[in-house]
Amino acid sequence: MRELARLRERLAEDFASRLRQLHRAVDLGFPEFTRYVRTLESQLATTILSRYPTAASFQGVSMKKLARIIYDGSHKVGEELARTLIEAAKRSVGSHHSEPYRLRIQYLCEDLDVLRHRLKDLARDIERKIDDHEVGKLLTTIDGVGPLTAACLIAELGDPARFRSAGAIASYVGVAPRLRQSGKKRFSGSPTIPFGNARLRKALLMVVLNAMRCNPWLRQYYERLRAAGQTRQGRGNRGDAQAADRRL
C-alpha cells in the first residue's frame, strides 16, 4: 500500500510539473486559449492542443471539423467553442510562433495523457486494496476521506493502534500545538516529532477543508480555534485563519 500510494504521489507531482510547463507554453503560443478552456489539465484542453497547439495552427481549420472532435470518449468540442477558438486565434498575439512551440505543446499534451491514464489505473488498484482492508474501509466512512486519502493514511501511519493516544498521532503528523518563547521552540506533549509527516499533512488538508463544509461540529471547532488565535497569538495567526477562510 505504501509503495502504491507513494508511486501515485510521484506521478501526481510529474503531472503537476508538466501542467505548469504547458501553461507557460500556451501563454506563448496561444495565450487567449485559457479564456475559453479554463482548465488545461482537462482532457478537452489536451485533446484540442495536441491537434492545434498554437494560434497559428488554427489557420484554415474547418469549424465543423474542430467541433466534431471527441475528447473523452463521448463528448464533442462543439460548434460554439470551436467557432470561438478559431476567431480568437485569428486575433491572438501568439499567431506568429513557429514549429518549436507546436512541438513543445504537443509533447506536453502527450505526457499529460499518459500520466492521466497511469494515475487512473493506480487509483483503481488502490481502491481494490482498500476494499479488502478492514481499517481502510472504516476510514472511507468518514466525511471527506476517499480511498486515496485512506491509502495514504494507512501507508504512512501503519497500524493506528500502535499510537498510545490521538495526541501521539497528532504529534507524528506534525499538527500538535506548540509554544514559541524567546526564540526557542518547545512542543507540547512528550515525546513529540518536531516536523512530523509532510505527506500526511498534505493528504489531510483538503479532507479537513471539505469536512468543515458538511460537519457542523468541526466547523464550530474551527471557529473556536480561529477566534482563540486572533486574541491570543495576534497578527500571525489571523493571517493563517484568513487564508483558511479563503479556501473555504
Backbone bond lengths (Angstrom), bond angles and torsions (degrees), N, CA, C in turn:
res aa  C-N    CA-C-N  psi(-1)  N-CA   C-N-CA  omega(-1)  CA-C   N-CA-C  phi
1 M - - - 1.459 - - 1.532 110.71 -
2 R 1.355 115.00 -41.70 1.459 118.93 -179.57 1.530 110.92 -62.79
3 E 1.326 116.55 -44.56 1.458 119.61 -178.64 1.527 111.75 -65.92
4 L 1.327 116.82 -39.87 1.468 119.90 177.71 1.524 110.85 -64.67
5 A 1.334 116.37 -44.77 1.462 120.27 -178.24 1.527 110.86 -63.89
6 R 1.330 116.82 -40.75 1.468 119.27 -178.43 1.519 111.69 -75.41
7 L 1.335 117.03 -31.60 1.460 119.37 174.58 1.519 109.97 -64.03
8 R 1.318 116.23 -42.93 1.463 119.08 178.74 1.526 111.09 -64.52
9 E 1.333 116.68 -37.41 1.463 120.36 177.69 1.525 111.07 -61.89
10 R 1.341 116.14 -42.40 1.474 119.57 179.58 1.531 110.84 -65.46
11 L 1.329 116.32 -41.07 1.464 119.24 178.40 1.531 110.79 -65.65
12 A 1.331 116.49 -38.16 1.466 119.83 177.87 1.531 110.47 -63.81
13 E 1.327 117.04 -37.48 1.464 120.24 176.88 1.531 110.67 -66.68
14 D 1.336 116.60 -39.62 1.470 120.05 176.59 1.523 110.45 -62.88
15 F 1.326 115.97 -41.71 1.467 120.90 179.07 1.526 110.31 -60.96
16 A 1.333 116.02 -45.68 1.461 120.23 -179.85 1.522 111.32 -63.80
17 S 1.337 116.93 -37.68 1.465 120.72 178.41 1.526 111.07 -64.73
18 R 1.342 116.66 -45.92 1.466 120.00 178.24 1.524 110.68 -63.03
19 L 1.312 116.44 -36.66 1.465 120.08 -179.18 1.526 110.98 -65.25
20 R 1.339 116.81 -40.82 1.461 119.49 177.19 1.527 110.71 -63.20
21 Q 1.327 116.42 -40.88 1.466 120.00 177.79 1.529 110.96 -63.59
22 L 1.335 116.13 -38.42 1.465 119.43 179.38 1.521 110.75 -65.41
23 H 1.330 117.16 -39.99 1.467 120.23 177.65 1.533 110.31 -58.72
24 R 1.338 115.93 -45.01 1.463 118.58 -179.30 1.526 111.21 -65.01
25 A 1.323 116.98 -40.12 1.464 120.28 -178.92 1.526 111.59 -68.07
26 V 1.336 117.17 -41.83 1.465 120.60 179.74 1.525 110.24 -67.27
27 D 1.322 117.16 -34.34 1.469 120.12 176.94 1.522 111.66 -60.71
28 L 1.331 116.73 -25.19 1.462 120.44 177.81 1.523 112.25 -90.84
29 G 1.328 116.43 -40.48 1.458 119.77 -173.42 1.509 116.28 -88.71
30 F 1.350 116.56 -28.96 1.469 120.37 -179.84 1.527 107.79 -162.15
31 P 1.334 118.38 69.76 1.467 121.51 -172.78 1.522 114.14 -61.08
32 E 1.326 117.13 -24.95 1.473 119.64 -179.00 1.531 112.30 -75.29
33 F 1.309 117.52 -12.83 1.470 121.84 -175.40 1.525 111.92 -55.91
34 T 1.330 116.92 -41.89 1.464 120.04 -175.46 1.529 113.17 -74.07
35 R 1.309 118.36 -6.23 1.461 119.54 172.19 1.527 110.91 -71.26
36 Y 1.309 115.84 -28.12 1.462 120.78 -173.20 1.526 112.89 -111.76
37 V 1.340 116.88 -26.21 1.460 121.87 172.08 1.524 105.58 -123.00
38 R 1.310 116.43 93.15 1.457 121.00 -165.13 1.530 113.30 -74.32
39 T 1.320 118.21 -26.61 1.458 120.51 -175.54 1.512 110.17 -110.87
40 L 1.316 117.69 104.50 1.456 121.11 -177.79 1.519 112.55 -70.58
41 E 1.342 118.21 -18.81 1.462 119.29 179.00 1.516 112.61 -77.37
42 S 1.318 118.44 -8.28 1.460 121.60 -178.77 1.521 111.22 -74.20
43 Q 1.319 115.15 156.88 1.462 120.40 176.57 1.525 111.00 -65.57
44 L 1.318 116.71 -31.46 1.461 120.24 176.98 1.523 110.24 -58.26
45 A 1.334 116.82 -48.20 1.469 120.98 -177.86 1.520 111.70 -64.49
46 T 1.337 117.43 -49.28 1.462 119.41 -176.25 1.528 112.14 -69.13
47 T 1.327 117.29 -30.59 1.468 119.72 177.77 1.522 110.73 -66.53
48 I 1.329 116.65 -44.65 1.469 120.13 179.37 1.522 110.87 -67.62
49 L 1.334 116.46 -47.04 1.466 120.07 -175.52 1.521 112.67 -69.30
50 S 1.326 117.73 -28.39 1.464 118.65 177.96 1.524 111.38 -66.75
51 R 1.337 117.01 -26.65 1.466 121.90 178.02 1.529 112.15 -93.62
52 Y 1.329 115.73 -38.02 1.466 121.21 -177.19 1.530 108.15 -131.48
53 P 1.341 117.00 79.59 1.471 121.10 -170.36 1.524 115.27 -68.89
54 T 1.334 118.20 -31.75 1.456 121.29 -175.93 1.525 109.78 -127.28
55 A 1.319 115.19 170.32 1.462 119.40 178.27 1.527 110.90 -60.68
56 A 1.334 116.81 -36.96 1.464 120.55 179.74 1.521 111.57 -62.81
57 S 1.339 117.54 -27.61 1.464 121.15 -178.56 1.525 112.68 -67.86
58 F 1.333 116.91 -19.46 1.462 120.60 -177.51 1.531 112.32 -84.04
59 Q 1.310 117.57 -6.46 1.460 119.93 -178.51 1.532 110.27 -64.50
60 G 1.321 115.62 125.62 1.459 121.13 178.57 1.517 114.92 78.03
61 V 1.328 118.18 4.20 1.466 121.35 -179.80 1.524 110.13 -73.79
62 S 1.319 116.37 134.94 1.466 121.23 176.93 1.524 109.53 -73.43
63 M 1.315 116.14 130.58 1.464 120.49 178.82 1.522 111.01 -60.52
64 K 1.328 117.41 -40.30 1.465 120.80 -178.89 1.533 111.16 -67.10
65 K 1.324 116.28 -37.78 1.461 120.04 178.48 1.521 111.01 -63.97
66 L 1.320 116.11 -44.94 1.463 120.15 178.12 1.521 110.74 -64.77
67 A 1.312 117.23 -40.37 1.462 121.36 -177.90 1.524 112.16 -64.65
68 R 1.344 118.30 -28.95 1.470 121.50 -175.89 1.527 112.99 -84.29
69 I 1.330 117.88 -6.25 1.473 119.84 -178.93 1.536 110.08 -63.69
70 I 1.303 115.94 130.84 1.472 122.18 178.30 1.528 108.24 -97.97
71 Y 1.336 116.82 129.57 1.464 118.77 -171.98 1.520 115.80 -112.58
72 D 1.304 119.67 -11.09 1.466 118.40 177.44 1.519 112.08 -140.85
73 G 1.299 115.38 23.65 1.449 120.14 179.90 1.508 114.44 94.77
74 S 1.352 116.25 -15.88 1.461 118.19 -177.47 1.527 113.86 -144.58
75 H 1.339 118.35 -31.17 1.460 121.43 -176.16 1.532 111.51 -94.72
76 K 1.328 114.98 146.08 1.457 121.20 177.77 1.528 110.62 -105.00
77 V 1.320 115.47 157.95 1.461 120.93 178.84 1.523 110.30 -60.02
78 G 1.314 116.82 -43.81 1.465 121.06 177.36 1.517 112.87 92.53
79 E 1.324 115.50 149.82 1.459 120.56 -175.41 1.524 112.95 -66.86
80 E 1.327 117.34 -38.13 1.472 119.68 -177.49 1.527 111.58 -61.95
81 L 1.331 116.93 -49.16 1.461 120.04 179.97 1.525 110.22 -67.89
82 A 1.323 117.98 -39.98 1.465 121.31 -179.82 1.527 110.53 -60.06
83 R 1.307 116.62 -46.16 1.466 120.83 179.82 1.526 110.81 -63.15
84 T 1.321 116.41 -42.76 1.467 121.06 -178.96 1.525 111.62 -62.96
85 L 1.341 117.15 -43.62 1.462 120.54 -178.94 1.523 111.96 -67.03
86 I 1.319 116.58 -40.46 1.470 119.70 179.55 1.523 110.61 -63.89
87 E 1.333 117.04 -42.39 1.464 120.42 178.84 1.524 110.98 -66.85
88 A 1.330 116.70 -40.21 1.469 119.87 179.92 1.527 110.68 -66.39
89 A 1.327 117.01 -36.53 1.464 120.54 -179.59 1.524 111.64 -64.30
90 K 1.320 116.96 -33.65 1.464 120.53 179.60 1.528 111.44 -63.71
91 R 1.334 116.76 -32.74 1.462 121.30 -176.58 1.526 112.78 -100.03
92 S 1.341 116.95 -0.20 1.460 120.96 -171.79 1.521 112.50 -66.91
93 V 1.340 114.79 144.11 1.465 120.03 176.17 1.525 111.02 -74.11
94 G 1.334 117.06 -11.68 1.454 120.29 179.94 1.512 113.75 -98.73
95 S 1.318 117.70 12.70 1.458 120.78 -173.62 1.528 113.73 -69.09
96 H 1.338 117.92 -12.79 1.464 120.65 -177.54 1.525 113.10 -94.14
97 H 1.341 118.11 -7.13 1.460 120.05 -175.40 1.522 111.36 -69.62
98 S 1.330 115.49 150.58 1.459 120.32 -166.66 1.524 113.30 -113.24
99 E 1.349 114.80 -159.46 1.456 123.47 -169.79 1.532 115.14 -52.54
100 P 1.327 121.22 -46.39 1.470 119.44 -179.03 1.522 113.55 -56.04
101 Y 1.327 117.93 -36.99 1.456 120.76 178.72 1.527 110.60 -67.24
102 R 1.328 116.29 -40.69 1.468 119.70 179.89 1.528 110.60 -64.11
103 L 1.317 116.31 -44.99 1.461 119.68 -179.02 1.525 111.40 -64.01
104 R 1.319 116.61 -42.51 1.465 120.14 -178.77 1.528 111.06 -60.22
105 I 1.309 116.98 -45.70 1.465 120.72 -179.08 1.522 110.61 -68.51
106 Q 1.318 117.97 -40.13 1.464 120.61 178.20 1.527 111.39 -61.24
107 Y 1.336 116.47 -44.65 1.466 119.93 179.52 1.532 111.31 -63.75
108 L 1.320 116.42 -41.19 1.466 119.97 179.48 1.533 111.25 -64.84
109 C 1.318 117.34 -39.57 1.468 120.76 178.03 1.526 110.54 -64.47
110 E 1.329 116.75 -40.33 1.458 120.68 177.18 1.528 110.73 -62.21
111 D 1.332 116.23 -45.02 1.468 120.29 178.62 1.525 111.23 -60.59
112 L 1.318 116.88 -43.49 1.465 120.65 -179.21 1.523 111.48 -64.02
113 D 1.325 116.98 -39.50 1.466 120.01 178.81 1.531 110.74 -64.58
114 V 1.348 116.88 -42.84 1.467 120.39 178.84 1.524 110.66 -63.46
115 L 1.327 116.56 -46.93 1.467 120.32 -179.82 1.513 111.79 -64.75
116 R 1.321 117.32 -37.02 1.468 120.91 178.65 1.529 111.00 -61.27
117 H 1.327 116.23 -43.58 1.473 119.95 178.90 1.532 110.99 -66.59
118 R 1.315 116.77 -40.28 1.465 119.05 179.27 1.526 111.94 -65.51
119 L 1.324 116.29 -39.21 1.470 119.97 177.66 1.518 111.12 -63.65
120 K 1.332 116.75 -39.77 1.469 120.26 178.21 1.526 110.85 -65.44
121 D 1.328 117.04 -42.63 1.464 120.54 179.41 1.522 110.83 -63.27
122 L 1.339 116.30 -44.09 1.459 119.41 178.34 1.523 111.60 -63.85
123 A 1.335 116.56 -39.48 1.473 120.09 179.21 1.524 110.45 -60.95
124 R 1.335 116.94 -40.42 1.469 119.87 178.27 1.529 111.05 -65.46
125 D 1.339 116.75 -41.25 1.468 119.80 177.75 1.520 111.06 -61.59
126 I 1.328 115.94 -43.17 1.466 120.24 -179.32 1.523 110.64 -65.69
127 E 1.326 117.10 -41.79 1.470 120.19 179.78 1.521 111.13 -61.67
128 R 1.331 117.41 -39.34 1.469 119.78 178.33 1.529 111.11 -64.46
129 K 1.329 116.49 -39.03 1.458 119.12 179.08 1.528 111.53 -69.26
130 I 1.334 116.74 -36.26 1.466 120.34 178.13 1.523 110.46 -64.96
131 D 1.337 117.26 -37.88 1.467 120.66 178.49 1.519 112.44 -60.83
132 D 1.340 116.58 -27.02 1.467 120.76 -179.63 1.518 112.37 -98.06
133 H 1.329 117.03 6.59 1.464 121.11 -176.19 1.531 108.61 -111.97
134 E 1.320 116.69 121.14 1.466 120.73 -174.34 1.524 112.67 -59.45
135 V 1.335 117.35 -50.16 1.464 121.00 -179.22 1.525 110.40 -68.30
136 G 1.329 116.19 -37.89 1.461 119.91 179.02 1.519 112.21 -59.84
137 K 1.317 117.47 -43.28 1.465 121.11 179.09 1.529 110.66 -64.99
138 L 1.320 117.15 -37.00 1.470 120.30 177.97 1.530 110.64 -66.04
139 L 1.319 116.55 -40.81 1.464 119.92 -179.46 1.526 111.93 -61.55
140 T 1.325 117.11 -36.28 1.465 119.89 -177.82 1.517 112.76 -72.31
141 T 1.324 118.04 -8.44 1.471 120.18 175.26 1.529 111.39 -80.32
142 I 1.339 117.45 -10.31 1.466 121.74 178.11 1.517 109.19 -81.16
143 D 1.327 116.87 135.21 1.461 121.23 179.04 1.525 110.43 -55.60
144 G 1.318 116.14 128.07 1.459 121.21 176.46 1.515 114.81 90.50
145 V 1.329 118.35 -9.85 1.469 121.87 -179.68 1.523 109.03 -100.17
146 G 1.333 116.23 110.77 1.451 121.85 176.73 1.518 110.71 -98.54
147 P 1.323 117.59 -179.00 1.473 120.80 -178.69 1.524 113.88 -58.23
148 L 1.334 117.69 -38.54 1.467 119.93 -177.62 1.523 111.53 -68.87
149 T 1.348 116.08 -40.48 1.465 119.17 177.30 1.523 110.25 -67.43
150 A 1.336 116.38 -41.58 1.466 120.07 177.76 1.520 110.82 -59.81
151 A 1.330 116.93 -39.83 1.458 120.44 179.18 1.522 110.71 -63.94
152 C 1.329 116.86 -40.57 1.463 120.51 178.58 1.527 110.52 -63.99
153 L 1.322 116.94 -42.60 1.462 120.56 179.68 1.525 111.37 -61.77
154 I 1.338 115.57 -44.84 1.462 119.79 179.87 1.522 110.19 -66.67
155 A 1.330 116.14 -42.26 1.464 120.50 -177.72 1.524 112.06 -62.88
156 E 1.329 117.01 -38.94 1.459 120.38 -174.83 1.530 113.43 -92.33
157 L 1.343 117.10 -31.43 1.462 120.19 -179.11 1.520 112.38 -89.32
158 G 1.343 116.70 -27.97 1.457 119.35 -171.89 1.518 109.11 71.79
159 D 1.305 117.10 -130.95 1.459 121.98 177.53 1.526 108.86 -87.23
160 P 1.352 118.88 111.98 1.474 119.84 -179.35 1.521 113.41 -57.78
161 A 1.329 117.15 -23.43 1.461 120.40 -177.97 1.525 112.12 -67.66
162 R 1.318 118.14 -14.78 1.469 119.91 -179.91 1.527 112.25 -74.28
163 F 1.339 117.15 -14.58 1.463 120.73 176.19 1.522 109.24 -87.13
164 R 1.327 116.31 139.74 1.464 120.04 -174.76 1.527 113.17 -74.54
165 S 1.371 116.64 -20.43 1.459 119.59 -176.93 1.523 109.69 -162.01
166 A 1.332 115.13 169.85 1.468 120.08 175.10 1.529 110.57 -63.49
167 G 1.342 115.72 -34.35 1.457 119.72 178.78 1.521 112.18 -63.88
168 A 1.340 116.17 -35.25 1.459 120.00 178.68 1.526 110.72 -66.84
169 I 1.338 116.12 -37.62 1.469 119.81 176.73 1.524 109.73 -65.92
170 A 1.352 116.55 -42.14 1.459 120.31 179.27 1.523 110.58 -60.72
171 S 1.338 116.14 -38.66 1.463 120.11 177.91 1.523 110.97 -66.05
172 Y 1.327 116.19 -41.44 1.465 120.23 179.62 1.529 111.18 -64.12
173 V 1.330 115.88 -39.84 1.465 120.07 178.58 1.526 110.50 -67.82
174 G 1.352 116.06 -34.76 1.460 120.21 -178.88 1.511 112.80 101.74
175 V 1.330 116.58 25.89 1.467 119.99 179.64 1.522 111.64 -117.45
176 A 1.354 117.48 14.03 1.457 120.12 177.75 1.523 109.79 -70.23
177 P 1.351 118.62 140.56 1.474 120.95 177.75 1.523 110.72 -60.31
178 R 1.320 115.83 148.99 1.452 120.02 179.66 1.519 110.10 -144.66
179 L 1.295 115.14 155.66 1.457 121.61 180.00 1.519 109.48 -108.64
180 R 1.339 116.20 143.82 1.467 120.75 176.22 1.539 107.19 -120.30
181 Q 1.328 116.52 120.13 1.454 120.11 -176.76 1.526 109.92 -137.02
182 S 1.320 115.49 128.26 1.468 122.49 174.35 1.524 112.09 52.21
183 G 1.318 115.98 40.81 1.458 120.07 177.36 1.509 114.25 78.66
184 K 1.340 118.15 -0.94 1.453 121.29 179.41 1.522 109.36 -108.95
185 K 1.319 115.45 152.24 1.462 120.88 -176.03 1.526 108.77 -111.97
186 R 1.320 116.01 125.30 1.465 120.17 178.21 1.517 108.10 -129.18
187 F 1.313 117.14 125.50 1.449 121.95 -177.34 1.521 109.91 -90.70
188 S 1.349 115.13 143.50 1.454 118.87 176.02 1.520 108.98 -78.28
189 G 1.321 116.24 141.40 1.451 120.35 -178.99 1.512 111.23 89.48
190 S 1.322 116.22 160.89 1.467 119.73 -179.82 1.521 108.37 -155.69
191 P 1.338 120.14 136.04 1.469 124.07 -5.58 1.521 111.46 -80.61
192 T 1.309 116.81 161.30 1.462 120.97 178.07 1.517 109.80 -134.22
193 I 1.317 116.17 162.98 1.458 122.26 176.68 1.524 107.11 -110.69
194 P 1.340 119.08 120.49 1.470 121.76 -171.22 1.524 114.16 -56.08
195 F 1.306 117.99 -41.35 1.450 119.03 -171.77 1.524 113.44 -109.22
196 G 1.297 118.04 -24.59 1.447 121.20 176.84 1.521 112.79 74.34
197 N 1.325 114.62 -165.54 1.463 122.04 -175.09 1.523 109.42 -104.98
198 A 1.323 116.03 107.66 1.464 120.61 -176.14 1.526 111.92 -64.21
199 R 1.336 117.55 -34.09 1.467 119.98 179.95 1.518 110.63 -62.45
200 L 1.335 116.13 -41.17 1.463 119.52 179.94 1.528 111.40 -67.27
201 R 1.320 116.50 -42.57 1.468 118.79 179.58 1.526 110.73 -61.85
202 K 1.319 116.20 -41.40 1.460 120.16 179.12 1.526 111.09 -63.29
203 A 1.340 116.43 -42.93 1.460 120.51 -178.94 1.526 111.85 -67.06
204 L 1.338 116.29 -34.36 1.468 120.34 -174.84 1.525 113.47 -84.54
205 L 1.331 118.00 -17.76 1.460 120.47 -175.42 1.526 111.65 -57.89
206 M 1.336 116.99 -56.69 1.462 119.82 -177.71 1.516 111.51 -68.68
207 V 1.340 116.97 -30.06 1.466 119.59 176.73 1.523 110.29 -59.78
208 V 1.333 115.80 -47.05 1.473 120.19 -178.48 1.527 111.07 -66.23
209 L 1.329 116.80 -43.06 1.463 119.97 -179.61 1.525 111.01 -62.67
210 N 1.322 117.01 -40.41 1.464 120.26 177.92 1.522 111.50 -70.02
211 A 1.340 116.14 -40.46 1.459 119.63 -178.26 1.523 111.77 -64.30
212 M 1.335 117.36 -32.48 1.466 119.94 -179.75 1.529 111.91 -65.64
213 R 1.323 116.61 -21.80 1.467 119.03 178.80 1.528 112.04 -75.37
214 C 1.347 116.39 -29.72 1.465 118.92 -173.54 1.523 113.30 -115.36
215 N 1.328 117.90 -5.80 1.458 121.15 -178.57 1.528 109.03 -114.83
216 P 1.344 117.77 102.69 1.473 120.66 -177.19 1.528 112.99 -58.48
217 W 1.342 117.43 -38.69 1.462 119.45 -178.82 1.517 110.29 -63.14
218 L 1.327 116.53 -45.36 1.457 120.06 -178.67 1.517 111.08 -65.47
219 R 1.322 116.47 -37.00 1.467 119.78 177.79 1.534 110.58 -63.96
220 Q 1.327 116.59 -43.32 1.463 120.08 178.67 1.532 110.86 -64.55
221 Y 1.326 115.84 -39.39 1.462 120.16 178.59 1.522 110.40 -62.35
222 Y 1.331 115.64 -43.59 1.469 120.18 177.26 1.531 110.83 -60.49
223 E 1.320 116.97 -43.66 1.462 120.59 -179.34 1.519 111.12 -62.40
224 R 1.348 116.67 -37.95 1.474 119.59 178.24 1.525 110.58 -64.88
225 L 1.335 116.47 -43.37 1.458 119.81 179.17 1.523 111.06 -64.87
226 R 1.310 115.67 -38.67 1.457 120.02 -179.80 1.523 110.61 -64.61
227 A 1.331 115.19 -44.85 1.463 119.41 179.07 1.524 110.81 -63.34
228 A 1.332 117.21 -41.06 1.465 120.70 178.79 1.521 110.77 -64.74
229 G 1.297 117.21 -37.96 1.456 120.56 179.15 1.503 112.23 -65.76
230 Q 1.311 117.52 -35.91 1.462 121.09 179.85 1.519 111.42 -66.36
231 T 1.327 116.84 -41.14 1.461 119.19 -173.94 1.520 112.68 -85.70
232 R 1.362 117.42 -30.15 1.459 119.27 -173.12 1.522 113.48 -99.27
233 Q 1.353 116.13 -36.92 1.451 118.08 -173.07 1.520 113.51 -101.47
234 G 1.325 116.42 -16.27 1.441 118.84 174.47 1.510 114.25 84.77
235 R 1.328 114.69 -149.71 1.449 122.02 -167.22 1.521 113.91 -61.38
236 G 1.338 118.07 -40.52 1.460 120.94 -176.10 1.506 112.29 -58.54
237 N 1.340 117.82 -47.31 1.454 120.37 -178.90 1.511 112.11 -71.37
238 R 1.318 117.32 -28.81 1.468 118.95 176.68 1.511 109.93 -61.48
239 G 1.324 116.91 -41.08 1.460 119.89 178.59 1.516 111.20 -62.29
240 D 1.349 116.50 -41.37 1.457 119.83 178.95 1.517 110.62 -64.29
241 A 1.312 117.10 -41.74 1.461 120.63 -179.65 1.517 111.30 -65.71
242 Q 1.338 116.20 -40.52 1.467 119.06 178.65 1.515 111.31 -64.93
243 A 1.343 117.06 -37.29 1.471 120.18 177.07 1.515 110.38 -63.22
244 A 1.325 116.71 -41.10 1.469 120.46 177.94 1.522 110.46 -63.86
245 D 1.340 116.90 -40.46 1.459 119.98 178.72 1.506 111.53 -61.26
246 R 1.339 116.88 -38.68 1.471 119.22 179.20 1.524 110.39 -62.49
247 R 1.349 117.18 -37.72 1.464 119.69 177.58 1.526 110.41 -65.83
248 L 1.335 116.74 -36.23 1.467 119.96 -178.81 1.515 111.23 -73.67
